[in-house]
Amino acid sequence: MNTDIALVTGLVMVVLSIPAIFSAFSEGRAPRVAAVLLVVGGVMVVWAMHGKPGGIRLEEIPAAVVRVVAMVLN
C-alpha cells in the first residue's frame, strides 16, 4: 500500500472516530467501535510516517491528500 493512501485513510479514520466516541459517551455506551477505529487509524498514520524514507513532515500532509484524491478521481 502506498504511504500516501495509508496516511490519508488513517487520518480519515481518526477524524471519524472522534464524533463516534462523543456519541457513545453521551448515550452511556462503551465506545468500542470508535476505539478500534481510533487505534487502527493511528497505526496506519504511524506506519505511513515510518514507511516513507525520511518520514512525512506536517507540511507534506495536504499534498498527500491531494495526490490521493487525484488517484481516486482518475
N, CA, C and O atoms as a printed pandas DataFrame, in Angstrom:
     atom_number atom_name residue_name chain_id  residue_number  x_coord  y_coord  z_coord
0              1         N          MET        A               1    0.848   -1.178    0.000
1              2        CA          MET        A               1    0.000    0.000    0.000
2              3         C          MET        A               1    0.894    1.243    0.000
3              4         O          MET        A               1    1.905    1.297    0.701
4              5         N          ASN        A               2    0.516    2.203   -0.772
5              6        CA          ASN        A               2    1.208    3.467   -0.863
6              7         C          ASN        A               2    1.138    4.191    0.481
7              8         O          ASN        A               2    0.100    4.154    1.143
8              9         N          THR        A               3    2.224    4.848    0.897
9             10        CA          THR        A               3    2.216    5.538    2.186
10            11         C          THR        A               3    1.233    6.702    2.205
11            12         O          THR        A               3    0.662    7.012    3.250
12            13         N          ASP        A               4    1.028    7.355    1.051
13            14        CA          ASP        A               4    0.051    8.444    0.995
14            15         C          ASP        A               4   -1.358    7.919    1.260
15            16         O          ASP        A               4   -2.130    8.542    1.989
16            17         N          ILE        A               5   -1.684    6.788    0.676
17            18        CA          ILE        A               5   -3.012    6.207    0.881
18            19         C          ILE        A               5   -3.189    5.804    2.338
19            20         O          ILE        A               5   -4.245    6.044    2.923
20            21         N          ALA        A               6   -2.180    5.204    2.920
21            22        CA          ALA        A               6   -2.263    4.800    4.325
22            23         C          ALA        A               6   -2.399    6.018    5.229
23            24         O          ALA        A               6   -3.170    5.990    6.189
24            25         N          LEU        A               7   -1.673    7.071    4.940
25            26        CA          LEU        A               7   -1.744    8.287    5.739
26            27         C          LEU        A               7   -3.131    8.908    5.681
27            28         O          LEU        A               7   -3.718    9.215    6.719
28            29         N          VAL        A               8   -3.651    9.093    4.492
29            30        CA          VAL        A               8   -4.959    9.736    4.335
30            31         C          VAL        A               8   -6.069    8.867    4.911
31            32         O          VAL        A               8   -6.974    9.380    5.569
32            33         N          THR        A               9   -6.014    7.566    4.673
33            34        CA          THR        A               9   -7.025    6.665    5.238
34            35         C          THR        A               9   -6.968    6.680    6.755
35            36         O          THR        A               9   -8.005    6.729    7.418
36            37         N          GLY        A              10   -5.773    6.637    7.305
37            38        CA          GLY        A              10   -5.626    6.690    8.754
38            39         C          GLY        A              10   -6.142    7.992    9.346
39            40         O          GLY        A              10   -6.805    7.986   10.383
40            41         N          LEU        A              11   -5.841    9.103    8.694
41            42        CA          LEU        A              11   -6.332   10.393    9.181
42            43         C          LEU        A              11   -7.854   10.470    9.144
43            44         O          LEU        A              11   -8.476   10.995   10.068
44            45         N          VAL        A              12   -8.452    9.949    8.077
45            46        CA          VAL        A              12   -9.914    9.942    7.978
46            47         C          VAL        A              12  -10.510    9.084    9.087
47            48         O          VAL        A              12  -11.512    9.462    9.694
48            49         N          MET        A              13   -9.902    7.936    9.353
49            50        CA          MET        A              13  -10.402    7.054   10.409
50            51         C          MET        A              13  -10.305    7.724   11.776
51            52         O          MET        A              13  -11.234    7.630   12.579
52            53         N          VAL        A              14   -9.207    8.387   12.041
53            54        CA          VAL        A              14   -9.038    9.073   13.326
54            55         C          VAL        A              14  -10.061   10.192   13.472
55            56         O          VAL        A              14  -10.674   10.340   14.529
56            57         N          VAL        A              15  -10.247   10.978   12.418
57            58        CA          VAL        A              15  -11.201   12.087   12.473
58            59         C          VAL        A              15  -12.626   11.570   12.666
59            60         O          VAL        A              15  -13.398   12.157   13.425
60            61         N          LEU        A              16  -12.979   10.484   11.991
61            62        CA          LEU        A              16  -14.333    9.942   12.132
62            63         C          LEU        A              16  -14.566    9.265   13.478
63            64         O          LEU        A              16  -15.711    9.134   13.910
64            65         N          SER        A              17  -13.511    8.840   14.137
65            66        CA          SER        A              17  -13.683    8.182   15.441
66            67         C          SER        A              17  -14.031    9.176   16.541
67            68         O          SER        A              17  -14.666    8.799   17.525
68            69         N          ILE        A              18  -13.634   10.418   16.399
69            70        CA          ILE        A              18  -13.863   11.405   17.457
70            71         C          ILE        A              18  -15.354   11.652   17.702
71            72         O          ILE        A              18  -15.779   11.582   18.855
72            73         N          PRO        A              19  -16.178   11.939   16.675
73            74        CA          PRO        A              19  -17.611   12.091   16.949
74            75         C          PRO        A              19  -18.255   10.801   17.440
75            76         O          PRO        A              19  -19.203   10.834   18.224
76            77         N          ALA        A              20  -17.739    9.663   16.977
77            78        CA          ALA        A              20  -18.291    8.385   17.430
78            79         C          ALA        A              20  -18.024    8.180   18.918
79            80         O          ALA        A              20  -18.870    7.639   19.631
80            81         N          ILE        A              21  -16.862    8.606   19.389
81            82        CA          ILE        A              21  -16.544    8.498   20.818
82            83         C          ILE        A              21  -17.485    9.389   21.627
83            84         O          ILE        A              21  -18.040    8.948   22.634
84            85         N          PHE        A              22  -17.666   10.627   21.201
85            86        CA          PHE        A              22  -18.569   11.526   21.916
86            87         C          PHE        A              22  -20.002   11.010   21.906
87            88         O          PHE        A              22  -20.706   11.109   22.911
88            89         N          SER        A              23  -20.433   10.465   20.783
89            90        CA          SER        A              23  -21.784    9.923   20.687
90            91         C          SER        A              23  -21.980    8.749   21.641
91            92         O          SER        A              23  -23.010    8.648   22.309
92            93         N          ALA        A              24  -21.000    7.874   21.700
93            94        CA          ALA        A              24  -21.108    6.716   22.588
94            95         C          ALA        A              24  -21.160    7.156   24.048
95            96         O          ALA        A              24  -21.966    6.633   24.818
96            97         N          PHE        A              25  -20.329    8.093   24.436
97            98        CA          PHE        A              25  -20.331    8.550   25.819
98            99         C          PHE        A              25  -21.626    9.281   26.170
99           100         O          PHE        A              25  -22.138    9.140   27.280
100          101         N          SER        A              26  -22.152   10.059   25.230
101          102        CA          SER        A              26  -23.386   10.793   25.522
102          103         C          SER        A              26  -24.587    9.862   25.652
103          104         O          SER        A              26  -25.554   10.192   26.339
104          105         N          GLU        A              27  -24.537    8.701   24.998
105          106        CA          GLU        A              27  -25.621    7.728   25.105
106          107         C          GLU        A              27  -25.378    6.699   26.201
107          108         O          GLU        A              27  -26.194    5.799   26.403
108          109         N          GLY        A              28  -24.266    6.827   26.904
109          110        CA          GLY        A              28  -23.975    5.930   28.009
110          111         C          GLY        A              28  -23.471    4.557   27.590
111          112         O          GLY        A              28  -23.571    3.602   28.361
112          113         N          ARG        A              29  -22.937    4.445   26.396
113          114        CA          ARG        A              29  -22.398    3.167   25.919
114          115         C          ARG        A              29  -20.874    3.226   25.911
115          116         O          ARG        A              29  -20.271    4.298   25.954
116          117         N          ALA        A              30  -20.285    2.061   25.855
117          118        CA          ALA        A              30  -18.830    1.988   25.724
118          119         C          ALA        A              30  -18.458    2.233   24.259
119          120         O          ALA        A              30  -19.082    1.668   23.361
120          121         N          PRO        A              31  -17.463    3.057   24.017
121          122        CA          PRO        A              31  -17.085    3.385   22.627
122          123         C          PRO        A              31  -16.160    2.336   22.013
123          124         O          PRO        A              31  -15.034    2.652   21.628
124          125         N          ARG        A              32  -16.622    1.106   21.922
125          126        CA          ARG        A              32  -15.755    0.025   21.438
126          127         C          ARG        A              32  -15.355    0.195   19.980
127          128         O          ARG        A              32  -14.170    0.161   19.648
128          129         N          VAL        A              33  -16.335    0.375   19.120
129          130        CA          VAL        A              33  -16.029    0.502   17.684
130          131         C          VAL        A              33  -15.218    1.765   17.425
131          132         O          VAL        A              33  -14.290    1.755   16.616
132          133         N          ALA        A              34  -15.561    2.840   18.102
133          134        CA          ALA        A              34  -14.820    4.085   17.922
134          135         C          ALA        A              34  -13.380    3.937   18.395
135          136         O          ALA        A              34  -12.465    4.487   17.782
136          137         N          ALA        A              35  -13.175    3.204   19.476
137          138        CA          ALA        A              35  -11.818    2.997   19.978
138          139         C          ALA        A              35  -11.005    2.154   18.999
139          140         O          ALA        A              35   -9.827    2.430   18.769
140          141         N          VAL        A              36  -11.624    1.139   18.428
141          142        CA          VAL        A              36  -10.928    0.319   17.432
142          143         C          VAL        A              36  -10.591    1.162   16.207
143          144         O          VAL        A              36   -9.492    1.060   15.663
144          145         N          LEU        A              37  -11.526    1.985   15.779
145          146        CA          LEU        A              37  -11.303    2.868   14.634
146          147         C          LEU        A              37  -10.156    3.836   14.921
147          148         O          LEU        A              37   -9.326    4.092   14.049
148          149         N          LEU        A              38  -10.109    4.364   16.123
149          150        CA          LEU        A              38   -9.043    5.287   16.510
150          151         C          LEU        A              38   -7.685    4.586   16.511
151          152         O          LEU        A              38   -6.704    5.138   16.014
152          153         N          VAL        A              39   -7.623    3.397   17.056
153          154        CA          VAL        A              39   -6.353    2.661   17.123
154          155         C          VAL        A              39   -5.876    2.259   15.723
155          156         O          VAL        A              39   -4.706    2.441   15.387
156          157         N          VAL        A              40   -6.778    1.715   14.917
157          158        CA          VAL        A              40   -6.393    1.296   13.564
158          159         C          VAL        A              40   -5.951    2.507   12.739
159          160         O          VAL        A              40   -4.957    2.434   12.016
160          161         N          GLY        A              41   -6.674    3.604   12.841
161          162        CA          GLY        A              41   -6.282    4.815   12.127
162          163         C          GLY        A              41   -4.939    5.342   12.589
163          164         O          GLY        A              41   -4.118    5.764   11.774
164          165         N          GLY        A              42   -4.711    5.321   13.895
165          166        CA          GLY        A              42   -3.425    5.765   14.429
166          167         C          GLY        A              42   -2.274    4.895   13.967
167          168         O          GLY        A              42   -1.198    5.397   13.644
168          169         N          VAL        A              43   -2.501    3.589   13.935
169          170        CA          VAL        A              43   -1.457    2.668   13.461
170          171         C          VAL        A              43   -1.157    2.928   11.988
171          172         O          VAL        A              43    0.003    2.888   11.579
172          173         N          MET        A              44   -2.184    3.191   11.194
173          174        CA          MET        A              44   -1.950    3.472    9.768
174          175         C          MET        A              44   -1.156    4.759    9.578
175          176         O          MET        A              44   -0.283    4.826    8.712
176          177         N          VAL        A              45   -1.448    5.775   10.376
177          178        CA          VAL        A              45   -0.704    7.037   10.275
178          179         C          VAL        A              45    0.757    6.822   10.664
179          180         O          VAL        A              45    1.662    7.288    9.972
180          181         N          VAL        A              46    0.986    6.117   11.770
181          182        CA          VAL        A              46    2.357    5.855   12.209
182          183         C          VAL        A              46    3.097    5.012   11.176
183          184         O          VAL        A              46    4.260    5.282   10.873
184          185         N          TRP        A              47    2.431    3.989   10.631
185          186        CA          TRP        A              47    3.056    3.151    9.608
186          187         C          TRP        A              47    3.440    3.984    8.383
187          188         O          TRP        A              47    4.519    3.810    7.818
188          189         N          ALA        A              48    2.546    4.889    7.982
189          190        CA          ALA        A              48    2.835    5.719    6.811
190          191         C          ALA        A              48    4.008    6.654    7.080
191          192         O          ALA        A              48    4.833    6.889    6.196
192          193         N          MET        A              49    4.084    7.187    8.291
193          194        CA          MET        A              49    5.177    8.104    8.615
194          195         C          MET        A              49    6.524    7.383    8.681
195          196         O          MET        A              49    7.554    7.955    8.325
196          197         N          HIS        A              50    6.516    6.141    9.130
197          198        CA          HIS        A              50    7.762    5.386    9.201
198          199         C          HIS        A              50    8.072    4.652    7.893
199          200         O          HIS        A              50    9.215    4.261    7.659
200          201         N          GLY        A              51    7.077    4.467    7.056
201          202        CA          GLY        A              51    7.275    3.733    5.810
202          203         C          GLY        A              51    7.906    4.546    4.717
203          204         O          GLY        A              51    8.463    3.984    3.774
204          205         N          LYS        A              52    7.836    5.854    4.815
205          206        CA          LYS        A              52    8.433    6.718    3.797
206          207         C          LYS        A              52    9.841    7.105    4.247
207          208         O          LYS        A              52   10.026    7.559    5.377
208          209         N          PRO        A              53   10.818    6.933    3.387
209          210        CA          PRO        A              53   12.187    7.315    3.767
210          211         C          PRO        A              53   12.256    8.803    4.134
211          212         O          PRO        A              53   11.854    9.664    3.352
212          213         N          GLY        A              54   12.759    9.084    5.308
213          214        CA          GLY        A              54   12.833   10.464    5.771
214          215         C          GLY        A              54   11.591   10.897    6.518
215          216         O          GLY        A              54   11.563   11.993    7.079
216          217         N          GLY        A              55   10.558   10.063    6.539
217          218        CA          GLY        A              55    9.324   10.384    7.241
218          219         C          GLY        A              55    8.453   11.364    6.477
219          220         O          GLY        A              55    8.798   11.806    5.381
220          221         N          ILE        A              56    7.335   11.689    7.066
221          222        CA          ILE        A              56    6.407   12.649    6.467
222          223         C          ILE        A              56    6.344   13.859    7.390
223          224         O          ILE        A              56    6.041   13.738    8.577
224          225         N          ARG        A              57    6.633   15.013    6.830
225          226        CA          ARG        A              57    6.551   16.241    7.616
226          227         C          ARG        A              57    5.129   16.770    7.587
227          228         O          ARG        A              57    4.342   16.411    6.711
228          229         N          LEU        A              58    4.806   17.617    8.541
229          230        CA          LEU        A              58    3.455   18.149    8.671
230          231         C          LEU        A              58    3.028   18.913    7.413
231          232         O          LEU        A              58    1.865   18.847    7.015
232          233         N          GLU        A              59    3.948   19.625    6.796
233          234        CA          GLU        A              59    3.586   20.412    5.612
234          235         C          GLU        A              59    3.382   19.547    4.366
235          236         O          GLU        A              59    2.898   20.046    3.351
236          237         N          GLU        A              60    3.738   18.268    4.424
237          238        CA          GLU        A              60    3.525   17.361    3.288
238          239         C          GLU        A              60    2.138   16.711    3.295
239          240         O          GLU        A              60    1.732   16.117    2.296
240          241         N          ILE        A              61    1.419   16.817    4.393
241          242        CA          ILE        A              61    0.120   16.145    4.505
242          243         C          ILE        A              61   -0.908   16.679    3.497
243          244         O          ILE        A              61   -1.578   15.870    2.855
244          245         N          PRO        A              62   -1.066   18.004    3.325
245          246        CA          PRO        A              62   -2.041   18.463    2.319
246          247         C          PRO        A              62   -1.725   17.963    0.905
247          248         O          PRO        A              62   -2.639   17.631    0.150
248          249         N          ALA        A              63   -0.456   17.908    0.548
249          250        CA          ALA        A              63   -0.077   17.407   -0.777
250          251         C          ALA        A              63   -0.411   15.928   -0.903
251          252         O          ALA        A              63   -0.816   15.470   -1.972
252          253         N          ALA        A              64   -0.243   15.177    0.184
253          254        CA          ALA        A              64   -0.584   13.750    0.157
254          255         C          ALA        A              64   -2.087   13.563   -0.027
255          256         O          ALA        A              64   -2.522   12.670   -0.754
256          257         N          VAL        A              65   -2.876   14.409    0.634
257          258        CA          VAL        A              65   -4.336   14.326    0.482
258          259         C          VAL        A              65   -4.729   14.624   -0.963
259          260         O          VAL        A              65   -5.581   13.935   -1.525
260          261         N          VAL        A              66   -4.127   15.627   -1.560
261          262        CA          VAL        A              66   -4.429   15.979   -2.951
262          263         C          VAL        A              66   -4.045   14.843   -3.889
263          264         O          VAL        A              66   -4.787   14.533   -4.821
264          265         N          ARG        A              67   -2.885   14.213   -3.652
265          266        CA          ARG        A              67   -2.461   13.093   -4.501
266          267         C          ARG        A              67   -3.429   11.921   -4.394
267          268         O          ARG        A              67   -3.742   11.284   -5.400
268          269         N          VAL        A              68   -3.903   11.630   -3.195
269          270        CA          VAL        A              68   -4.833   10.509   -3.020
270          271         C          VAL        A              68   -6.176   10.822   -3.668
271          272         O          VAL        A              68   -6.761    9.959   -4.322
272          273         N          VAL        A              69   -6.665   12.029   -3.497
273          274        CA          VAL        A              69   -7.935   12.410   -4.143
274          275         C          VAL        A              69   -7.786   12.346   -5.653
275          276         O          VAL        A              69   -8.701   11.894   -6.341
276          277         N          ALA        A              70   -6.649   12.791   -6.184
277          278        CA          ALA        A              70   -6.417   12.726   -7.622
278          279         C          ALA        A              70   -6.363   11.277   -8.101
279          280         O          ALA        A              70   -6.854   10.959   -9.185
280          281         N          MET        A              71   -5.757   10.386   -7.280
281          282        CA          MET        A              71   -5.721    8.962   -7.640
282          283         C          MET        A              71   -7.124    8.376   -7.696
283          284         O          MET        A              71   -7.447    7.592   -8.589
284          285         N          VAL        A              72   -7.950    8.762   -6.737
285          286        CA          VAL        A              72   -9.316    8.230   -6.681
286          287         C          VAL        A              72  -10.144    8.741   -7.856
287          288         O          VAL        A              72  -10.916    7.986   -8.448
288          289         N          LEU        A              73   -9.988   10.002   -8.190
289          290        CA          LEU        A              73  -10.783   10.588   -9.273
290          291         C          LEU        A              73  -10.291   10.187  -10.659
291          292         O          LEU        A              73  -11.043   10.265  -11.630
292          293         N          ASN        A              74   -9.058    9.766  -10.755
293          294        CA          ASN        A              74   -8.524    9.353  -12.058
294          295         C          ASN        A              74   -8.910    7.986  -12.324
295          296         O          ASN        A              74   -8.563    7.439  -13.372
